[in-house]
Amino acid sequence: MKKLLILIALGASLIAETLTLSGSVISDNQKMITSRFMGFVTQVNVSEGEKVKKNQILYTIDSREIDSAKRQSELSLQMYQNQYSNVKLNLDRYRRLLEKDMVSKYEVENMELAALNLQDMISIAQARLQEVMNQYRYLNIKAPNDGVIVAKNIKVGEMAMPGMPAIILSDLSDLKISAEIPESSLSRIKHGTKVIVNIPSLKIKSIGKVTAIIPSSNPMTHTFKIKVSFNSNNKSVYPGMYATIEIN
């Protein structure tokens, strides 16, 4: 009887040493997709829950803002080119007059300086026009990597604003389990600690590894957030799924 009680007590202590944490599947590479320029949305090619490939066009905005900048750049370039043509004609004439001592060398030098300044302005205007032309490629907003659309906050006809998330893309190749561990149990883990990962809905059970311990406790619950990597080759695993972590 005494041995039986010892075995029961030992078994109970072993069970008590296993800490089970509730958590959820997250993507450790989730991106907020936004446009670089303001414009009305002309086309949306994806929907929530859809899987996309890298460089796939997600949505398109109109080019009115860039068209306006292009016209202004073209007008500026044309103006400087016309001015240069006029100065060049006068410079050639002044050089001929200088040979006949009909104008001073100072006047010719001033004309040459004006021509050089206009050449610089033409180069700047050409660079500005090229910069504007390069902006057209940002009208088609593309996926930066493979993933799944978890949120879509735009519709055709709405205004896309720079910095405002239009689409949220989750990378399914970089999934982790996020959970909170009590402050009192924090000493039981460290970076690289192996744990048991369970995803009950898919009956998945595998070995995971602690990859992050966020050094900022929740003052209300006195818990710390941790992240656990695991083998997510199963294509049915998605962010938001319920999971548990067992720490022995």
N, C-alpha and C positions, 0 to 999 in steps of 0.2 A: 504493500500500500504506500509506504514511504517513497519507494522508487517511482511509482506511478504518479504521485503528487509532484515529484521533482521533474518528471518528464512533461507533465501538463504545464507546470510553471515555466519550464524552459521553452516549450512551444508557444506559450502566450507571450513570452518576452521577445521571441523571434518575430511573431506577428506584429507586435507593437513597434518593432524597429523599422517596419516598412511604412514609409510616408507616402500617401497617395494625394496628388494634387489634381484639381480640375483645371482644364485649360481649353484652348481652341487652336485650330490650325490657322496660321497666318502666312502671308507671303512676305519674305524678308526683302523683296525687291518690288515694292508697289510704287507705281509712279502716277503723279498727277499730270495729265497731259493738257497743255494749254497752247494757245496760238501766240506767236511772237508779235503779231500786228492785230489791230482792231479791224473788224469787218463783219458784214452780215454772212451768216452761214448759208451756203448755197447747196451743200450736199452733205448728208450723214450716211456713211456706208456700213455702220456697225450697230449692233443692239446689245443690251445687257445680257451677259452670260455667253456671248459669242467668243470663240477662240480666234485669235488673229496671229498672223506671222509678222516677223520683223520687216519693216519698210512698207507694210500694207497701209494704204491711205485710209485714215479713220474718218476724217471730214475735211471739207474744203470751204474756204471763205472767199468773198469777192475781192477784187483788186482795186476798188475805187481809190483807196488811200494811196496805194503805190502808183496808180495811174496818174494821180495828181502830182505826186513827187516827181514822176518821170517827165511830165510835161514841163514842170518848172525847171528841171535840170536841162532838158533839151533847149528850152528858151534861153537859159543862161549861157549854155555852150554856144548857141548860134550867135548871141549878142557879142561874146568875146571874140569869136571867129570873124565877125563882120568888122569889129573895131580893129582887129589885127590886120585885116586886109587893107583897110584904109590907111593905117599907120605905115604899113609896109610900102604902099604906093607913094606916100609922102616921103618916106625915108629914101627910097630910090631916087625920087626927084631932088631931094635936098642934097644927096651925094653928088648928083650931076651938077647942081648949082655950086656946090663947094669947089668942084674942080675949076669952075669959072670965077671963083672968089665972089660969088653973088650972095652967099650966106656964110655965117660964121661956123667954125668947127663946134662951138658950144651948142648951137641949134641942132646940128647933126647928132651930137652926143645925147642930147635930151630926147631926140626922136628915137635913137637906138635903145635908150633906157626904157622908153615907153613900149617899144616892141618887145623887149625882154620881159617886162612886167606882164604884158598881155599873153605872152607864151606861157608864163607860169599860171596865169588865171585859166587859160585853156586846159592845161594839164590837170588842174584842180577840178574844173568842171567835168572833164572826161572821167576822172576817177569817181566823182560823185554820181555821174550817170551810170557807170558800171556797178557801183554799189547798189543803186536803186534797182537796176536790172536783176541783180543777184537776189533781191528780196522776193521776186516772183516765185522762187522755189519753196518759199515758206507759206504759200497759200494752201498747199496740200499738206495737211498735218498727218505725219506717218507714225506708225508704231515703232518705238525704239528697240523693241525686242519681242519675242514670242510671248504670248500671255492670254489672259482671258479678261474681257471687259466686265468689271464688277459695278461700275456706275457710269451713267451717261447723263450729263446735265445740260445738253444742248439739243435744239431742234432747228430744222430748216427755217430760215427767216429771222432767227434770233441774232442778236449782236454778240460776237465773240470778243472778249476783252482780254488783253495781255495780262497774265498773272492769275486769271480766274480759271480754276480747274474745270475743264469741259468733259474730260473722260478720265476715269481711274482704271489703270491697267495693272493687273497682278500677274507676276511671273510664276507659273506653276512649277518651274524647275528649281525654285529656291524656296521651298516650304519649310516652315518650322512650327513647333508647338510653343505657344506663349502661355505662361501660367504665373501664379503668384504663390510665393512660399512664405510661411510665417517667419517673422524675425527670429523667433526662438529656434527655428530649424535651419537657419541660414548657414550655420557652421558645418552642416552635414554635406554641403556641396561646394564645389569649386569649378573653375573652368576645366572642361574635359571630363568631368564626372559622368560615368555611364549610368543611364537610367532605362527603365522599361516604359515604352510608349504604347498606349492603347488607343485605337479609334474604334469604339464599339459598333458604330453603324456599318462599318465595312469589315468588322471582325479582323482588324489588323493589329498585330502585336509584334513589336520589333524593339531592337536596342537603339537607344538614342544617346546623344551626348550634349551636355550643357555647353552652349557656345557663348552665352552672354548672361551676366548678372547685373541688372541695372541698379547702380548705387544711389537709389533715391526711393526711400520707403514711402508707403501710403500712410499718412499720419492718422487716418481714421481706422485702418485695419492693422497697421503695423506689419505690412507684408512688403516683400520685394519682388519685382518682376524678373522672371528668368526666361530665356529662350533655349529651346532644345532642337538640335538638328536630328533628322531621322531619314531613313530610306523611303523616299516618296515615289518610287517607280510606278506604283499603282496609279493609273490615269484617272481613277475616280475620286482621288483626294482633292478637295477644294478648300480654299480659305473659308473660315467660319465654322467648319465641322467641329463637333465636340470631341475632346480628347482628354486622356488622363495620363499622368506621369507617376510612376512608382519609383521611389528612391529607397534603396535598401541601406 
